Amino acid sequence: MASLEAAASASVEPAMTSVVFPRNWVGHRDVLARSGFTCYRGTDPNADALGPDALRKAALVTGATPPLVEPSVDEFGLVDVPASLYLFGFEGAARRLCELVWRDPIVAAARRGIDAAARSDGVFHLWYHPNNLVTDDDVARLRAVVEHIDRRRADGGIEVETMADVARRVRSETDAGRRVRTEVGAGQRSRPETDAE
């Protein structure tokens, strides 16, 4: 893969292990797994349930909490870390109008999601593209969200992880679960063999 070759030639460390698919179109996971990647950003689990994009945006403005997600290991051994909230998914005239009447709806939604994760020990997966940071308002949005994250982390409410961190934790928990099941299963199978001796 060209990205891995470019990273190697630039001596990027640590090695790349997570991937975000262009336009969130998940594909070619078998190639990623063979190339040493461990995780990817999956899609918002509520995207289909909430219908058109306009309805999802309206739900955020009216106080809906973005979803907490459950990362899982897919059939290729990659960890799917679903998206919870795109920090720049509410832009243009709608954003300006909401900010005139209320406050930035994405900052409010992000705070609700962060607080929900602190209460339930769930995963709240925020994301954006660096090219989203164009105006002072964009930077102010990111700063407001990061400041809230910092406050919740300082009070012990949350732990901040990268996708790679989440993948390591999920794989470790999955492997531990497999070991327990294998040990229980092996113990049950070994008893008759021991008794027969």
C-alpha positions as CSV (number, residue, x, y, z in Angstrom):
1,M,0.0,0.0,0.0
2,A,1.3,3.4,-1.0
3,S,0.5,4.9,2.4
4,L,2.6,2.4,4.2
5,E,5.5,2.9,1.8
6,A,5.3,6.6,2.3
7,A,5.2,6.3,6.1
8,A,8.2,3.9,6.0
9,S,10.2,6.2,3.8
10,A,9.5,9.1,6.2
11,S,10.4,7.0,9.2
12,V,7.0,7.5,10.7
13,E,6.9,5.9,14.2
14,P,5.0,4.1,15.5
15,A,3.8,2.2,12.5
16,M,0.4,3.0,11.2
17,T,-2.3,0.7,12.6
18,S,-5.6,2.6,12.2
19,V,-7.4,3.7,9.1
20,V,-10.3,6.0,8.2
21,F,-12.0,5.1,4.9
22,P,-12.6,7.8,2.4
23,R,-16.2,9.0,2.7
24,N,-16.7,6.4,5.4
25,W,-17.1,3.7,2.7
26,V,-15.8,0.6,4.6
27,G,-14.0,-1.9,2.3
28,H,-10.9,-3.9,1.6
29,R,-10.6,-5.0,5.2
30,D,-8.8,-8.2,4.2
31,V,-6.0,-6.1,2.6
32,L,-5.8,-3.9,5.7
33,A,-5.5,-6.9,8.0
34,R,-2.7,-8.5,5.8
35,S,-0.9,-5.1,5.8
36,G,-0.7,-4.9,9.6
37,F,-3.6,-2.5,10.4
38,T,-5.5,-3.3,13.5
39,C,-8.5,-1.0,13.4
40,Y,-10.7,1.3,11.4
41,R,-13.4,3.9,12.1
42,G,-16.7,2.2,11.4
43,T,-20.0,3.9,10.6
44,D,-22.4,5.6,13.0
45,P,-24.6,2.8,14.2
46,N,-27.7,5.0,14.2
47,A,-27.2,6.5,10.7
48,D,-29.8,4.2,9.1
49,A,-32.2,4.2,12.1
50,L,-32.4,8.0,12.2
51,G,-33.1,8.4,8.5
52,P,-32.0,11.3,6.4
53,D,-29.1,13.5,7.4
54,A,-31.5,16.4,8.1
55,L,-33.4,14.4,10.7
56,R,-30.1,13.4,12.5
57,K,-29.1,17.1,12.6
58,A,-32.5,18.1,13.9
59,A,-32.2,15.5,16.6
60,L,-28.9,16.9,17.7
61,V,-30.2,20.5,17.9
62,T,-33.2,19.4,19.9
63,G,-31.1,17.6,22.5
64,A,-30.5,14.1,21.4
65,T,-27.4,12.4,22.7
66,P,-25.1,10.9,20.1
67,P,-24.7,7.2,20.5
68,L,-22.1,5.4,22.6
69,V,-20.6,2.7,20.5
70,E,-19.3,-0.8,21.1
71,P,-16.1,-1.6,19.2
72,S,-15.9,-5.2,18.0
73,V,-13.5,-7.5,16.2
74,D,-14.6,-8.2,12.7
75,E,-14.1,-11.4,10.6
76,F,-10.7,-10.2,9.5
77,G,-9.4,-9.6,13.1
78,L,-9.7,-5.8,12.7
79,V,-11.4,-3.8,15.4
80,D,-14.3,-1.8,14.1
81,V,-14.6,1.4,16.2
82,P,-17.9,2.9,15.1
83,A,-18.3,6.7,14.9
84,S,-20.4,8.6,17.4
85,L,-20.2,12.2,16.3
86,Y,-18.7,14.1,13.4
87,L,-17.6,17.4,14.9
88,F,-18.2,19.3,11.6
89,G,-21.5,17.6,10.5
90,F,-23.6,20.7,11.1
91,E,-22.4,23.6,9.0
92,G,-23.4,26.5,6.9
93,A,-26.6,28.6,7.4
94,A,-28.1,26.0,9.8
95,R,-25.1,26.3,12.1
96,R,-25.1,30.1,12.0
97,L,-28.8,30.3,12.7
98,C,-28.5,27.9,15.7
99,E,-25.6,29.8,17.1
100,L,-27.6,33.0,16.9
101,V,-30.6,31.5,18.7
102,W,-28.9,29.0,21.1
103,R,-25.3,27.9,21.1
104,D,-23.2,25.7,18.9
105,P,-25.4,22.5,18.6
106,I,-22.4,20.3,17.9
107,V,-20.5,21.4,21.1
108,A,-23.7,20.8,23.1
109,A,-24.2,17.3,21.5
110,A,-20.5,16.5,22.1
111,R,-20.8,17.4,25.8
112,R,-23.9,15.2,26.1
113,G,-22.0,12.3,24.5
114,I,-18.9,12.8,26.7
115,D,-21.0,13.0,29.8
116,A,-23.0,9.9,28.8
117,A,-19.7,8.0,28.4
118,A,-18.6,9.2,31.8
119,R,-21.8,7.9,33.4
120,S,-21.9,4.5,31.6
121,D,-18.3,3.7,30.9
122,G,-19.1,3.5,27.2
123,V,-17.1,4.6,24.1
124,F,-17.9,8.0,22.6
125,H,-16.0,8.3,19.3
126,L,-15.5,11.8,18.1
127,W,-14.0,12.6,14.8
128,Y,-13.2,15.4,12.3
129,H,-10.8,16.1,9.5
130,P,-7.9,18.5,10.0
131,N,-9.1,20.4,6.9
132,N,-12.3,21.2,8.8
133,L,-10.4,23.8,10.8
134,V,-10.8,26.7,8.5
135,T,-12.2,29.6,10.5
136,D,-11.8,30.9,14.0
137,D,-15.3,29.5,14.8
138,D,-14.1,26.0,13.8
139,V,-11.1,26.3,16.1
140,A,-13.4,27.6,18.9
141,R,-15.7,24.6,18.4
142,L,-12.8,22.1,18.7
143,R,-11.3,24.0,21.7
144,A,-14.7,24.0,23.5
145,V,-15.1,20.2,23.0
146,V,-11.4,19.5,24.0
147,E,-11.8,21.7,27.2
148,H,-14.9,19.7,28.2
149,I,-13.0,16.4,27.6
150,D,-10.1,17.7,29.7
151,R,-12.5,18.7,32.6
152,R,-14.1,15.2,32.6
153,R,-10.7,13.5,32.4
154,A,-9.4,15.6,35.3
155,D,-12.4,14.6,37.5
156,G,-11.8,10.9,36.7
157,G,-14.9,10.6,34.5
158,I,-13.3,9.5,31.3
159,E,-10.2,8.1,29.8
160,V,-9.0,9.4,26.4
161,E,-7.9,6.8,23.9
162,T,-6.9,6.7,20.3
163,M,-8.4,4.2,17.9
164,A,-5.2,2.1,18.3
165,D,-5.6,2.2,22.1
166,V,-9.2,1.0,21.8
167,A,-8.2,-1.7,19.4
168,R,-5.5,-3.0,21.8
169,R,-8.0,-3.0,24.7
170,V,-10.7,-4.7,22.7
171,R,-8.4,-7.3,21.4
172,S,-7.0,-8.0,24.9
173,E,-10.5,-8.3,26.3
174,T,-11.5,-10.6,23.4
175,D,-8.4,-12.8,23.8
176,A,-9.0,-13.0,27.6
177,G,-12.6,-14.1,26.9
178,R,-11.3,-16.8,24.5
179,R,-8.8,-18.0,27.0
180,V,-11.4,-18.4,29.7
181,R,-13.8,-20.2,27.3
182,T,-10.9,-22.5,26.1
183,E,-9.8,-23.3,29.7
184,V,-13.3,-24.1,30.7
185,G,-13.8,-26.2,27.6
186,A,-10.4,-27.9,27.9
187,G,-11.1,-28.6,31.6
188,Q,-14.4,-30.2,30.7
189,R,-12.8,-32.3,28.0
190,S,-9.8,-33.4,30.0
191,R,-11.8,-34.8,32.9
192,P,-13.0,-37.9,31.1
193,E,-9.4,-38.4,29.7
194,T,-8.0,-38.2,33.3
195,D,-10.7,-40.5,34.6
196,A,-9.9,-43.1,31.9
197,E,-6.2,-43.2,32.9
